[in-house]
Amino acid sequence: MVQLRRLTSSARPDWQAEADRLGYHYYRNADGSFAWREDVRYEFDAAAVALIRKVSETLHRLCLSVVDEAVRQPGGLDAFHIPPAVQDVVRQSWARRDPFLIGRFDLAWCDGQPRLIEYNADTPATLPESTRMQNSWHRQKGHPHAHAPLDAQALVNRLADLRRKGRIDCTIHIVPYPDNLEDTTHAVYYRQWAEQAGFEAIHCELRDLEITHGGQLLHRGRIVRSMIRMYPWELMFRDSGARHLQNCGCTFLNPPWTALLSNKALLPALWKRYPGHPNLLAAGYYSAQDVIGRRGRSSSRAYVEKPIHARGGENVRILRDGRALCAESGTYGAYPKIYQEFADHRVDGVTASVGAWIVGDSFAGLTMRESQDPIVRHTSPIVPHLVRRPGFMRRLLRPG
């Protein structure tokens, strides 16, 4: 049986103090709502987690095939609106097979089948919630059941393996997005994991980076040879310093070719290459006709408009017959748009996004996020989960 359900739960009275202890300080949004909640939980059965593992690893392979096709085809990067001046940076990064570190698929749960909403494969967020907060909740509230948090040890092992193979330097600079509490927190977590993997890890603010006469990145007198950054490629590619990327000699995690994976143009490219795939939603560039009528399950005839670089649900609109059913404002409205089949992915009446983590090439855990309306935003709360152990109900019902 493949099952996912949403249940009420009792929140720990001291969970906010616990979050602060774990260095997770942004659990309250600017409007006063909570970005983490424990009064509900999601429950998977083991078969559902096994299915998500299989689907997410398959989707990752399909995405890599799209990257390979885009970098090889003349004009292939134009569809992703990669600026011409940095297209060779992306091509060379892929030709070197610069290593992938971490990404998170956002999946819709549709009648027991995961379907791809998008891939956060450049600077994925929710690291504290997906690791230490989920682990803390499970220790106190989750037993006797299992759970599937983001596996921090898999991330440490991936970094250690890359270091052992000489793929990245033994010193790694961690660069958060400027003046952003969430990304500063991510930088702290990445630094700790990198140190566990045997690196010298240096927290580095973007404003403290300089360029040498030879075009290398410099931080306080040291050449930066490896970097985990939270400054997204779509912004970096358009900075004046982008002209130095090709010859700077720095290995970035995630590398320049992941700019294609985090780009919503990936969705039409996947649909074109794998039309009808059971884990994809129909997607196109031009109008509702690209996504409506392609599959019988789109009975609502609703579709989703997304800017190619939107993050956190900004500037996303749910449309039917050209009329907005639900819309989110934001700062990405000037970017080109794609259109995607609308998937009603409510679980027990609430829109639920299943986050499936990939570290390297392998599934590495789950994160659940939910919204009261059809758009899942960066302010939408993360909710803990558990995985029901096979046979638990049989043991409960066994007489004597």
Protein Blocks (a to p, Z undefined) as FASTA:
>chain_A
ZZdddddddddfklmmmmmmnopaklbcfkopafbdfkbccdddfklmmmmmmmmmmmmm
mmmmmmmmmmmpghklmmnopafklmmmmmmmmmnopacfbdcdddddeehiacdfbdcf
kbcghklmmmmmmmmmmmmmmpccdcddddfklmmmmmmmmmmnopacfbdcddddehif
klmmmmmmmmmmmmmnopacddddfklpccdfkopaceehiacfbdcdfbdfklmmmpmk
lmmmmmnopacdddfklmmmmpmklmmmmmmmmghiakbccddfkbmmlmgokamklmno
pacdddfkbghhiaiacdeehiafbdcddjklmpccdddddddfbeehiacddddddehj
acebdcddddfbfbdcfkbccdddddddehklmmmmpgZZ
